[in-house]
Amino acid sequence: MNRAQRAVMLIGCLLIAAMAIYPPWLLVEPKEAPAPMGYAFIWDPPFKQREAHVDIFGIKIDVDAERVEANKIDFSKLLTQLAAVAVVTGGVVLLLRRKEVAA
């Protein structure tokens, strides 16, 4: 393996590690479709404020503000990303190989 191939492999491995540390998240609740929550560090899942309003005679009143945290990693999206990086890295490594010259 030549120097350029090693550099491409290192970059590919670093990208894969970064994607594993900063994965896509889902909010999965009973009787609801999974909702994408974006990307966040593995140790700090993303959250959103869920607000409820009551409309009494045209006056809107905030009744509840609940913090809802993502509860599942979106493994299908993560594996798709990992596969794409692996395929591109492998392809570039193959393109960078040098032909042996017979003496």
Sequence and secondary structure as in RCSB ss.txt:
>XXXX:A:sequence
MNRAQRAVMLIGCLLIAAMAIYPPWLLVEPKEAPAPMGYAFIWDPPFKQREAHVDIFGIKIDVDAERVEANKIDF
SKLLTQLAAVAVVTGGVVLLLRRKEVAA
>XXXX:A:secstr
  HHHHHHHHHHHHHHHHHHHS EEEE  TTS  EEEEE  TTS  EEEEEEEEEETTEEEEEEEEEEE  EE H
HHHHHHHHHHHHHHHHHHHHT       
